[in-house]
């Protein structure tokens, strides 16, 4: 499994997801379908946006699927995008 970690943190979980999906698909982020077609983005931002530390009342993790990719956001702020069909490609970044 290949993992790529961004050099700098990303402020927004939604931006991190879009960037990682684009990297996993080898596509321009603007060419991706809207993220809100797959997940309630307001609810996602409320759950994990800036509140990733479980000790501060944040969630331990969230997972959802975008076509052939599984998106996982862990309690420490790491966003992982995995191609579930291939099971090989993983792109990871910590957003805060």
HURA-V301696 format. One record per run of one state. SS is the DSSP state (H for helix, E for strand, C for the rest). FROM is the first residue (numbers start at 1). LEN is the number of residues. If there is no record, write none. Layout:
ss=SS from=FROM len=LEN
ss=SS from=FROM len=LEN
//
This chain:
ss=C from=1 len=1
ss=E from=2 len=4
ss=C from=6 len=7
ss=H from=13 len=13
ss=C from=26 len=3
ss=H from=29 len=3
ss=C from=32 len=3
ss=H from=35 len=3
ss=C from=38 len=3
ss=H from=41 len=8
ss=C from=49 len=5
ss=H from=54 len=3
ss=C from=57 len=4
ss=E from=61 len=6
ss=C from=67 len=2
ss=E from=69 len=6
ss=C from=75 len=3
ss=E from=78 len=6
ss=C from=84 len=5
ss=E from=89 len=6
ss=C from=95 len=2
//
